[in-house]
Amino acid sequence: MRGYLMVFCLICCTANGQVVYSITEETESGASVGNIAKDLGIDAATLSARKFRMITSSSKQYFNINASTGALSVNEPIDREQLCELKSACLLNYELVLENPLELYRMEFKVLDINDNSPSFPLSEYHINVPEFLSPGARFTLPNAQDLDEGTNSVQNYTLSPDEHFHLEMQTRGDGSKYPELVLKKALDREQQATHRLVLTAKDGGNPPKSGDVPVIVTVLDTNDNAPEFEHSVYKASILENSPSGTLVVQVHATDLDEGPNGEVRYSFSNTTSADLQRMFLIHPHTGEVTVNGALAIQRPLLEMLIEARDNGAFGLSSTAKLLVEVTDVNNHGPEITITSLSSPIPEDAVPGTVIALLSIMDKDPGENGKVTCQIPDNLPFQLKPSLENYYSLVTSGLLDRELISGYNVTITATDLGSPPITTQKTLWVQISDVNDNAPVFSADTFDVFVEENNPLGAFLYQVSASDPDMGENGRVTYMLRNSTVAGSALASFLSVSLANGSIYATRAFDFEQLRNFSFQVEAKDSGSPALSAAITVNVYISDQNDNAPAILYPTSQNGSVAVEVVPRLADEDYLVTKVVADDEDNAQNAWLSYHLAHSSDSTLFRLAPHSGELRTTRSMRSTDFLKHKVVVVVRDHGDPPLSSTVTVGILLADTLPQALPDFDDSGEPPPLLNATNIYLIVSLACVSCIFAAFLLFLAIVRLCRCQTCCCSSCCCPADDYKKYCYSVHMLPSSHLPPDMLEVTGVGKLTHTYLYRASVGLGPGNGNVPNGDAGNVPSGSRLQVPGPCIQVQQVQSDRLSAVLVVPKITRTQNTWHLESIYANHSAPTGSLDLTFILSYM
């Protein structure tokens, strides 16, 4: 082996049953890697007894474990380039399985690269044809060297042997990759030198660095001065992994501006493209179509090829483009299920989470096609839990019951995420062993029992029942009362229960007023070992019977005496005498109370509210009322049958509290309502009313008679018997006075409303007003109106307004009048002044 290689192992982490080691490639056989027992905290002496074994998907066993010491050593040298090819990280995964108890640990080995490969070129030499007419700055692509090492151990730079015509420059493609280019720095002269021999050297970054050389022969050609140009510098395509031969991948196209043979382009893979890729793909030299040439037996998802376009000119100018082909994985591998360990049978009292089996599920497809989902039927009391990567544990997810199911066929279904998905199934038989795992079960959590108070001793109350699905002694149930107290007494003093059938009996009579309800628990226990039990809560509700009469709380009597209430002598109506207060220890309608007057010395004087018990007066007190009264109040409940209590209340009419209360006995009765004084008052009131009514009738008759006299044509009374008053009437000449009405205003003492009799005349012998028009009366004429009635209408200050009602036919003889009415006609003003004397009785 190589002497400069040094083994170094490093434990990176040991968490969740996993340990990671790092080891350089080409480590010699037998070199120590670590101590697995110490790193995982396992007793090395138990490794053999626990049947340890290492599981890996690799075809070679690269490591060994010493069963006595737990030492981990190299079994076979590892070639990283052969094992991982071009992967950036090279990992080896091992699983360490231990039994008794079953444990699984994961070991991961990182294979570190060493600089054991020199850069190399695909060809032993490269030829470049350069037209002599090219100007300085012309570029020619040089081949890339390949180094199987990774990182800094891969190719890092290129150098070119000194030459006055050429120098080397590094370029970057569109995808970021770098490549060397040969740049013409001085014009060529084919006549002076037709061939230039250069050496291209590729160096890696190892320590010490390694390098590889390749001769580059430059031939100077004449004429053809235009090289083909691709439409794109980078072509990308995607194909399926199982694409058949002849499948078109992509078509490239390049153009050459030259004419004739110098412009004809031929396509081919560049010499830098690996031989494996050139075998898997074909490129048509004329059309540029790239097709599949066989099975795509590769593990890399992205393939990189260089395509060269060369013209047919004498000098054969060319250009290159990169082709990136993404190979899409096809789901052509199904999941593989491996049963690593199985524990069967398992007891039915196994707690949820008990491990039954350990499974390994793998899928060789990469990416999504290699991802696997694993499941079991939902109707089973088991579940799959991920353990480590690609490992699952079959554990219990619920309680098992052998009495129902003695065993289970567990079908494990593994499905990858490919399209279409591939499914694999595997069935396990899991047996269940029996234990006493079923406790007695009641049909409900609580029971309610209703019993009337005053029940007989030994009365049957209720029967509880529990069932146990276990068999034999495990299913035989007995009943008992759980220790508890009720109202400070032991539960056994109230109830008893049958051990065999759960019947509950009363051992005493219940009293609703002392105990209305209580709860207790009945326990049902089977005969298994260990015994299981369950309890049920029984709520006992005692219903009320009407066995308590109402109790009078107020008013109260002492030593059999009557309770006395003092009421003002002249109390008003609805005066509160007292309020009877009672209570009933029963419940509901048995405690609903109503109040009634059983007896009253004066039934018209007092009333009792049936619901509140308030005793009030029905009218105001009189001085003639009897001073002592006695009422008997009955308080009755609504039970069936109803019960009642009575109280006697003595009522004393007095304005002050007497020093000694009188004796209320049955001999005292109130006086009769109609005594001599009452009859006298009634007769007096009736007489006064009759006299007043007769007087009003007389006044009405007199008024009626006077009204008729006022409207007659003559009067029997002389005019001299009346007082004389002077009135002045102002009328416009153009006014039309109705023959039967005249409105006047007065001054003097007639400023009150009266009804007058009067007559107005217009000169002697002149008995009417022509057409009733006062404006036609001549100056100095006397106006005479027989028997008018004057009604005062309005009084304001010392003036009055009146209306004279005058009949249309005026009589001149035997007419009552106050005095002559004088009319003064004023021609300039056109007004008529009437002066008359108004007399009244």
DRENDOZA-706760 format. One line per 2 residues: their letters; for each residue x, y, z of C-alpha. Coordinates in steps of 0.1 Angstrom, whole numbers, plus 5000, padded with zeros to 4 digits. Each point is the difference from the previous one (the first is absolute). Layout:
// DRENDOZA-706760
A	X Y Z | ...
//
This chain:
// DRENDOZA-706760
MR	5000 5000 5000 | 5010 5036 4997
GY	5023 5010 5028 | 4989 5036 5001
LM	4964 4992 5007 | 4990 5005 5036
VF	4969 4987 5016 | 4980 5025 5020
CL	4965 4994 5013 | 4978 5025 5017
IC	4967 4995 5018 | 4979 5030 4990
CT	4968 4993 5020 | 4983 4971 5018
AN	4964 5012 5002 | 4968 4980 4995
GQ	5019 4967 4996 | 5023 5013 4973
VV	5038 5003 4998 | 5020 5016 4972
YS	5036 4991 4991 | 5024 5016 4975
IT	5026 4979 4983 | 5024 5007 4971
EE	4999 4978 4969 | 5026 4973 4995
TE	5004 4994 5037 | 5017 4967 5006
SG	4982 4969 5012 | 5000 4996 5037
AS	5003 5037 5008 | 4980 5010 5030
VG	4971 5023 4994 | 4985 5002 5035
NI	4983 4981 5028 | 4963 4996 4992
AK	4991 4987 5035 | 5017 5030 5016
DL	4986 5025 4975 | 4964 4987 5004
GI	5002 4994 5037 | 4996 4962 4997
DA	5016 4974 5022 | 5025 4983 4976
AT	4997 4967 5020 | 4963 4997 4989
LS	5005 5004 4963 | 5002 4963 4993
AR	4972 4991 5023 | 4977 5026 4984
KF	5008 4985 4965 | 5013 5032 4985
RM	5001 5004 4963 | 5009 5027 4974
IT	4976 5006 4971 | 5010 5020 4969
SS	4988 5004 4965 | 5035 4999 4986
SK	5012 4968 4983 | 5033 5000 5020
QY	5006 4999 5037 | 5025 5028 5006
FN	5000 4999 5038 | 5002 4974 5028
IN	4990 5001 5037 | 5019 4981 5026
AS	4973 4981 5020 | 5021 5000 5032
TG	5012 5036 5001 | 4976 5018 4977
AL	5030 5014 4979 | 4990 5011 4965
SV	5027 4995 4974 | 5004 5001 4962
NE	4993 4967 4983 | 5008 5010 4964
PI	5016 5032 4986 | 4975 5025 4985
DR	5005 5015 4966 | 4979 5032 5001
EQ	5000 5006 4962 | 4988 4964 4994
LC	4974 5001 5027 | 4985 5035 4996
EL	5012 5011 4965 | 4994 5037 4996
KS	4979 5006 5031 | 5011 5029 5022
AC	4993 4981 5032 | 5008 4963 5003
LL	4981 4983 5029 | 4997 4964 5011
NY	4970 4991 5022 | 4999 4971 5024
EL	4974 4989 5025 | 5010 4982 5032
VL	4972 4977 5013 | 5001 4987 5035
EN	4974 4976 5016 | 4988 4993 5035
PL	4988 5028 5001 | 4997 5009 4964
EL	5020 5032 4992 | 5010 5016 4967
YR	5029 5024 4996 | 5011 5017 4968
ME	5036 5004 4990 | 5011 5024 4973
FK	5035 5001 4985 | 5012 5030 4981
VL	5026 4989 4975 | 5025 5029 4996
DI	5018 5005 4967 | 5038 5000 4997
ND	5019 5013 4970 | 5007 4966 4985
NS	4990 5008 4964 | 5019 5022 4975
PS	4981 5022 4975 | 4998 4982 4966
FP	4988 5009 4966 | 4977 4978 4979
LS	5024 4999 4970 | 5037 4996 4998
EY	5004 5030 4978 | 4979 5028 4985
HI	5002 5016 4966 | 4988 5035 4992
NV	4999 5014 4965 | 5005 5038 4999
PE	4996 5020 4968 | 5029 5022 4995
FL	4979 5031 4993 | 4985 5001 5035
SP	5008 5032 5018 | 5014 5000 5035
GA	4973 4994 5026 | 4986 4969 4983
RF	4989 4974 5025 | 5001 4962 4999
TL	4984 4977 5025 | 5023 4977 5018
PN	4990 4967 5016 | 4991 4997 5036
AQ	5019 4977 5023 | 4982 4976 5022
DL	5009 4992 5037 | 4981 4974 5019
DE	5009 5017 5033 | 4976 5026 5015
GT	5003 5035 5014 | 5035 5014 5000
NS	5014 4967 4989 | 4983 5005 4966
VQ	5013 5021 4971 | 5007 5035 5011
NY	5019 5017 4971 | 5017 4996 4966
TL	5033 5011 4986 | 5014 5001 4965
SP	5035 4996 4988 | 5016 5033 4990
DE	4994 5011 4964 | 5002 5033 4983
HF	4968 4995 4980 | 4977 4986 5026
HL	4990 5004 5036 | 4974 4984 5023
EM	4969 5016 5015 | 4972 4986 5021
QT	4963 5006 4990 | 4967 4995 5018
RG	4970 4984 4983 | 4964 5010 5006
DG	4996 4974 5027 | 5030 5012 5019
SK	5025 4973 4990 | 5035 5011 4989
YP	5021 4987 4971 | 5033 5009 4984
EL	5003 5018 4967 | 5030 5004 4977
VL	5003 5037 4990 | 5020 5012 4970
KK	5022 5029 5011 | 5021 5003 4968
AL	4990 4995 4964 | 5011 4967 4985
DR	5021 4995 4969 | 4995 4965 4985
EQ	5029 5006 4977 | 5023 5005 5030
QA	4985 4974 5023 | 4972 4976 4990
TH	4998 4982 5033 | 5002 5011 5037
RL	5005 4974 5027 | 4987 5011 5034
VL	4996 4982 5033 | 4968 5005 5021
TA	5004 4992 5037 | 4972 4995 5025
KD	5007 5002 5037 | 4979 4991 5030
GG	5000 5016 5035 | 5013 4970 5020
NP	5029 5000 5023 | 5023 4992 4983
PK	4982 5011 4968 | 4998 4976 4971
SG	4998 5009 4963 | 4993 4986 4966
DV	5014 5010 4966 | 4987 4997 4964
PV	5017 5011 4968 | 4981 5026 4979
IV	5010 5001 4964 | 4990 5032 4982
TV	4999 4997 4962 | 4999 5033 4980
LD	4976 4999 4971 | 4992 5022 4972
TN	4967 5018 4990 | 4968 4989 5018
DN	4996 5029 5024 | 4964 4995 5015
AP	4992 4974 5026 | 4965 4986 5005
EF	4980 5017 5028 | 4973 4983 5022
EH	4967 5017 5006 | 5005 4994 5038
SV	5032 4995 5019 | 4981 4976 5024
YK	4973 4976 4990 | 4977 4984 5026
AS	4978 4969 4996 | 4981 4976 5022
IL	4993 4963 4993 | 4986 4971 5020
EN	5023 4973 5014 | 4982 4973 4980
SP	5000 5018 4967 | 5004 4975 4971
SG	5028 5002 4974 | 4994 5026 4973
TL	4982 5024 5024 | 5008 5036 4989
VV	5017 5019 5028 | 5007 5033 4983
QV	5010 5015 4967 | 5029 5024 4999
HA	5006 5025 4972 | 5031 5019 4989
TD	5005 5024 4970 | 5032 5008 4980
LD	5001 5032 4980 | 5025 4985 4975
EG	4987 4986 4967 | 5005 4967 4984
PN	5018 4973 5019 | 5013 5026 5025
GE	4964 5007 5011 | 4989 4964 5002
VR	4997 4990 5037 | 5004 4965 5015
YS	4991 4992 5036 | 5018 4977 5023
FS	5006 4995 5037 | 5031 5018 5012
NT	5030 4979 5010 | 4995 5013 5036
TS	4967 4981 5002 | 5004 4967 5019
AD	5000 4968 4980 | 4970 4987 5021
LQ	4978 5029 4990 | 5011 4997 4964
RM	4988 4964 5000 | 4966 5009 5016
FL	4992 5028 4976 | 5004 5005 4963
IH	5002 5033 4981 | 4991 5002 4963
PH	5029 5017 4982 | 4978 5020 4976
TG	4968 5008 5020 | 5014 5004 5035
EV	4974 4977 5015 | 5011 4983 5032
TV	4982 4967 5007 | 5002 4972 5026
NG	5022 4971 4989 | 4993 4975 5028
AL	4991 4995 5036 | 5007 5030 5022
AI	5018 4980 5026 | 5012 5029 5021
QR	4994 5013 5035 | 5007 5036 4994
PL	4969 5022 4995 | 5018 5025 4978
LE	5022 4991 4970 | 5024 5025 4984
ML	5013 4997 4964 | 5018 5023 4976
IE	4989 5001 4963 | 5024 5012 4974
AR	4989 5016 4967 | 5027 5000 4973
DN	4998 5012 4964 | 5013 4982 4970
GA	5025 5026 4990 | 5036 4993 4994
FG	5009 5011 5035 | 4969 4986 5017
LS	4989 5027 5024 | 4979 4989 5030
ST	4982 5012 5031 | 4985 4982 5029
AK	4968 5002 5021 | 4991 4983 5032
LL	4971 4976 5002 | 4985 4993 5035
VE	4976 4970 5001 | 4979 4995 5031
VT	4991 4964 5004 | 4966 4997 5017
DV	4998 4970 5022 | 4973 4974 4992
NN	4984 4981 5029 | 5012 4965 4990
HG	5008 4987 5035 | 4975 4990 5026
PE	5005 5004 5038 | 5016 4970 5018
IT	4987 4991 5034 | 5022 4981 5024
IT	4989 4987 5034 | 5030 5006 5023
SL	4984 4988 5032 | 4965 4988 5012
SS	4986 4994 5035 | 4969 4977 5001
PI	4978 4993 5019 | 4995 5031 5021
PE	4978 5004 5031 | 4967 5017 4995
DA	5008 5025 5028 | 5030 5013 4981
VP	5001 5037 5003 | 4997 5022 4969
GT	5034 5005 4984 | 5013 4964 5006
VI	5024 4991 4973 | 4989 4968 4981
AL	5022 5000 4969 | 5029 5019 4983
LS	4997 5005 4962 | 5025 5012 4974
IM	4985 5015 4968 | 5022 5010 4971
DK	4995 5012 4964 | 5029 5002 4976
DP	4985 5028 4979 | 5014 5035 5007
GE	4981 5031 5008 | 4963 4999 5004
NG	4998 4966 4985 | 5021 4987 5028
KV	4979 5016 5028 | 4977 4975 5016
TC	4968 5003 5021 | 4991 4971 5022
QI	4967 4992 5016 | 4978 4973 5015
PD	4962 4996 5001 | 4983 5027 5021
NL	4977 4975 5018 | 5029 4983 5019
PF	5013 5010 5034 | 5035 5005 4986
QL	5020 5027 4983 | 5032 5005 4982
KP	5025 5025 5015 | 5031 5011 4981
SL	5031 4990 5019 | 5032 5008 4981
EN	5002 5008 4963 | 4982 4972 4980
YY	4991 4982 5033 | 4966 4997 5016
SL	4988 4986 5033 | 4967 4982 5002
VT	4985 5010 5034 | 4967 4997 5017
SG	4978 5030 4998 | 4971 4989 5022
LL	4989 4975 5025 | 4998 4964 4989
DR	4971 4976 5009 | 5006 4963 4996
EL	4963 4993 5008 | 4991 5018 4968
IS	5029 4992 4977 | 5027 4974 5008
GY	5023 5010 4972 | 5006 5024 4972
NV	5012 4998 4964 | 5019 5032 4996
TI	5005 5009 4963 | 5028 5025 4995
TA	4997 5020 4968 | 5029 5020 4986
TD	4994 5024 4971 | 5026 5022 4984
LG	4993 5035 4987 | 5007 4992 4963
SP	4976 5004 4972 | 4984 4975 4997
PI	5008 4989 5036 | 5012 4965 5007
TT	4986 4982 5031 | 5014 4971 5020
QK	4981 4982 5028 | 5011 4976 5027
TL	4978 4983 5027 | 5009 4993 5036
WV	4980 4977 5024 | 4999 5015 5035
QI	4985 4978 5028 | 4983 5014 5031
SD	5004 4983 5035 | 4972 5004 5026
VN	5000 5020 5033 | 4972 5013 5022
DN	4997 5033 4983 | 4963 5007 5001
AP	4984 5017 5030 | 4963 4999 5007
VF	4980 5025 4980 | 4968 5018 5010
SA	4975 5011 4974 | 5002 5036 5012
DT	5023 5022 5021 | 4972 5010 5024
FD	4966 4989 5010 | 4973 5021 5016
VF	4976 4985 5026 | 4969 5017 5012
VE	4984 4990 5033 | 4972 5015 5021
EN	5008 5010 5036 | 4986 4978 5029
NP	5008 4969 4980 | 4998 4966 5017
LG	5032 4983 5013 | 5015 4976 4975
AF	4983 5017 4970 | 5015 4990 4966
LY	5015 5031 4983 | 5019 4989 4969
QV	5021 4972 4985 | 5033 5008 4983
SA	5016 4976 4975 | 5035 4998 4985
SD	5013 4977 4973 | 5035 4985 4996
PD	5009 4985 4966 | 5028 4978 5016
MG	4994 4963 5005 | 4998 4979 5031
EN	5011 5016 5033 | 5012 5031 4980
GR	4963 5006 4990 | 4982 4993 5034
VT	4989 5033 5015 | 4993 5009 5036
YM	4985 5032 5013 | 5007 5021 5032
LR	4996 5035 5013 | 5030 5022 5001
NS	5007 5015 5034 | 4985 5035 5004
TV	4979 5021 5023 | 4965 5016 4995
AG	4991 5029 5022 | 5027 4991 5025
SA	4989 4963 5002 | 5014 4969 4985
LA	4985 4990 4966 | 4993 4965 5014
SF	4974 5016 5024 | 4980 5012 4970
LS	5004 4973 4973 | 5011 4964 4993
VS	5009 4983 4967 | 4997 4963 4990
LA	5034 4985 4994 | 4988 4978 4971
NG	4975 5021 4980 | 5006 5036 5010
SI	4965 5007 5015 | 4999 5031 5022
YA	4978 5001 5031 | 4992 5028 5025
TR	5009 4992 5036 | 4982 5030 5015
AF	4971 5024 4993 | 5010 5032 4982
DF	4988 5034 5011 | 4999 5027 4973
EQ	5002 5028 5025 | 5033 4987 5013
LR	5016 4984 4968 | 4989 5009 4965
NF	5026 4981 4980 | 5033 4982 5002
SF	5023 4981 4978 | 5020 4968 5005
QV	5021 4976 4979 | 4995 4963 4994
EA	5031 4981 4990 | 4999 4969 4977
KD	5031 4978 5002 | 5009 4969 4980
SG	5019 4969 5014 | 5030 5002 4978
SP	5036 5003 5012 | 5006 5028 5004
AL	4964 5009 5004 | 4985 5029 4980
SA	4972 5022 5011 | 4978 5028 4990
AI	4976 5023 5018 | 4968 5018 4993
TV	4985 5030 5017 | 4964 4997 5012
NV	4982 5033 5007 | 4971 4995 5025
YI	4973 5028 4999 | 4975 5000 5028
SD	4966 5014 4990 | 4978 5020 5024
QN	4968 4990 5017 | 4976 5025 5015
DN	5008 4990 5036 | 5005 5035 5015
AP	4973 5026 5007 | 5008 5037 4995
AI	5017 5016 5030 | 4988 5035 5010
LY	5030 5023 5005 | 4981 5032 5006
PT	4979 5011 5018 | 5007 4977 5029
SQ	4980 4994 5031 | 5015 4991 5034
NG	4984 4976 5024 | 4969 4997 4978
SV	4992 5037 5001 | 4988 5019 4969
AV	5025 5021 4981 | 4989 5037 5001
EV	5006 5026 4973 | 4993 5037 5008
VP	4984 5021 4971 | 4995 5037 5001
RL	4964 5010 5009 | 4994 5017 4967
AD	5022 4980 4977 | 4996 5005 4963
ED	4988 4975 4974 | 5026 4973 4990
YL	5019 5005 5033 | 5024 4971 5007
VT	4989 4984 5033 | 5025 4972 5000
KV	5017 4974 4978 | 4997 4963 5007
VA	5033 4982 4994 | 5001 4962 4997
DD	5025 4974 4989 | 4997 4963 4988
ED	5029 4976 5002 | 4986 4980 4971
NA	5011 5006 4964 | 4983 5012 4967
QN	4962 5001 5001 | 5000 4985 5035
AW	5016 5032 5011 | 4979 5024 4980
LS	4979 5020 5026 | 4968 5019 4997
YH	4983 5022 5026 | 4962 5001 5008
LA	4978 5018 5025 | 4982 4972 5019
HS	4981 5025 5023 | 4997 5037 5004
SD	4980 5020 5026 | 4992 5025 4972
ST	5002 4985 4965 | 4996 5034 4984
LF	5029 5016 5018 | 5030 4977 4992
RL	5014 4981 4970 | 5029 4976 4997
AP	5024 4996 4970 | 5000 4963 4991
HS	5036 4999 4988 | 5019 5025 5022
GE	4980 4996 5032 | 4995 5038 5004
LR	4970 5009 5022 | 4986 5035 4989
TT	4969 5021 5007 | 4974 5001 4972
RS	4988 5035 5009 | 5009 5029 5023
MR	4993 4996 5037 | 4970 5018 5015
ST	4995 5013 5035 | 4970 4977 5003
DF	5020 4969 4993 | 5005 4975 5027
LK	5033 5004 5018 | 5009 4963 5001
HK	5001 4975 4971 | 5011 4965 4997
VV	5010 4981 4968 | 5010 4964 4995
VV	5025 4994 4971 | 5005 4965 4984
VR	5033 4992 4983 | 4997 4970 4976
DH	5025 4982 4978 | 4993 4984 4966
GD	5009 4965 5009 | 4979 4969 4994
PP	4983 5000 5025 | 5006 5036 5010
LS	5011 5009 5035 | 4992 5033 5018
ST	5006 5021 5031 | 4980 5028 5015
VT	5009 5031 5020 | 4976 5024 5018
VG	5007 5037 4998 | 4984 5026 5024
IL	4997 5035 4986 | 4997 5030 5023
LA	4989 5034 4987 | 5021 5025 5019
DT	5022 5030 4993 | 5024 4992 5027
LP	5012 4967 5014 | 4980 4993 5032
QA	5018 4990 5032 | 4980 4968 5002
LP	4986 4981 4970 | 4963 4991 5002
DF	4989 4964 5000 | 4989 4988 4966
DD	4973 4974 5006 | 4971 4987 4979
SG	4973 5022 5018 | 5011 5033 4985
EP	4979 5008 4969 | 4999 5033 4980
PP	4968 5022 5002 | 4974 4999 4972
LL	5007 5021 4970 | 4966 5019 5000
NA	4998 5017 5033 | 4979 5031 5009
TN	5027 5025 4992 | 5006 4985 4965
IY	4962 5001 4992 | 4998 5037 5011
LI	5028 5010 4977 | 4985 4982 4970
VS	4966 5016 5005 | 5014 5036 5004
LA	5021 4996 4968 | 4970 4989 4980
CV	4978 5029 5012 | 5026 5026 4991
SC	5004 4985 4965 | 4963 5001 4993
IF	4997 5037 5011 | 5029 5010 4977
AA	4985 4982 4971 | 4966 5018 5005
FL	5017 5033 5001 | 5018 4994 4967
LF	4967 4990 4984 | 4984 5032 5011
LA	5028 5022 4986 | 4997 4983 4967
IV	4963 5006 4998 | 5005 5037 5009
RL	5026 5004 4973 | 4978 4985 4974
CR	4971 5023 5009 | 5021 5031 4997
CQ	5014 4991 4967 | 4964 4997 4986
TC	4991 5034 5015 | 5030 5017 4984
CC	4988 4990 4965 | 4963 5012 5004
SS	4987 5032 4984 | 4989 5019 5032
CC	5009 5002 5036 | 4978 5005 5031
CP	5026 5019 5019 | 5002 5039 4997
AD	5032 5014 4986 | 5006 5022 5030
DY	5008 4970 5022 | 5033 4995 4982
KK	5033 5017 5004 | 5011 5020 4970
YC	5033 4997 4984 | 5013 5017 4969
YS	5016 4981 4971 | 5016 5013 4968
VH	4998 4980 4968 | 5023 5009 4971
ML	4991 4987 4965 | 5013 5007 4966
PS	4976 5016 4976 | 5006 4972 4975
SH	4994 4973 5026 | 4970 4977 4996
LP	4985 4992 5034 | 4979 4968 5001
PD	4965 5008 5012 | 5004 4976 5029
ML	5035 5007 5014 | 5020 5031 5011
EV	5035 4999 5015 | 5007 5028 5026
TG	5029 5009 5022 | 4994 5014 5035
VG	5019 5020 5026 | 4992 5006 5037
KL	4990 4974 5025 | 4986 4975 4976
TH	5033 4982 4996 | 4987 4966 5010
TY	4981 4973 4981 | 4963 5003 5005
LY	4968 4993 4979 | 4980 5032 4995
RA	4966 5009 4987 | 4998 5031 4979
SV	4982 5018 4972 | 5013 5025 4975
GL	4978 5024 4981 | 5005 5022 4969
GP	4978 5030 5008 | 4964 4999 5009
GN	4978 4979 4978 | 5029 4986 4979
GN	5000 4963 5006 | 5028 4985 4979
VP	5033 5005 4984 | 4998 5002 4963
NG	5016 4968 4986 | 5019 4998 5032
DA	5025 5025 4987 | 5012 5024 5027
GN	5018 5021 4974 | 4966 5013 4987
VP	4988 5015 5034 | 4997 5038 4997
SG	5018 5023 5025 | 4980 5006 5032
SR	4978 4969 4994 | 4990 4979 5028
LQ	5005 4963 4997 | 4976 4978 5019
VP	5005 4961 5002 | 4974 4982 5021
GP	5013 4975 5026 | 5035 4991 4990
CI	5022 4978 5020 | 5035 5012 5006
QV	5027 4975 5006 | 5034 5013 5012
QQ	5027 4984 4979 | 5033 5014 5011
VQ	5013 5021 5029 | 5033 5019 4996
SD	5010 5027 5025 | 4970 5022 5006
RL	4983 4992 4967 | 4977 4972 4989
SA	4986 4986 4968 | 4965 4987 4998
VL	4976 4986 4973 | 4964 5013 4998
VV	4977 4974 4986 | 4969 5018 4985
PK	4970 4983 4985 | 4992 5009 4963
IT	4965 5013 5008 | 5001 5030 5024
RT	4971 5009 5022 | 4996 5037 5009
QN	4975 4996 5028 | 5003 4986 5034
TW	5037 4995 4995 | 5025 4998 5028
HL	5029 5023 4994 | 5028 5016 5020
ES	4999 5035 4984 | 5001 5016 4966
IY	5029 4992 4978 | 5014 5030 4983
AN	5017 4997 4967 | 5024 5028 4989
HS	5010 4997 4963 | 5032 5016 4991
AP	5001 5007 4962 | 5037 5006 4997
TG	5011 4969 5018 | 4971 4978 4988
SL	4995 4986 5036 | 4968 4996 5020
DL	5000 5006 5038 | 4972 4982 5018
TF	4994 5009 5036 | 4975 4979 5020
IL	4993 4994 5036 | 5002 4964 5012
SY	4983 4990 5031 | 5000 4966 5018
M	4983 4985 5029
//
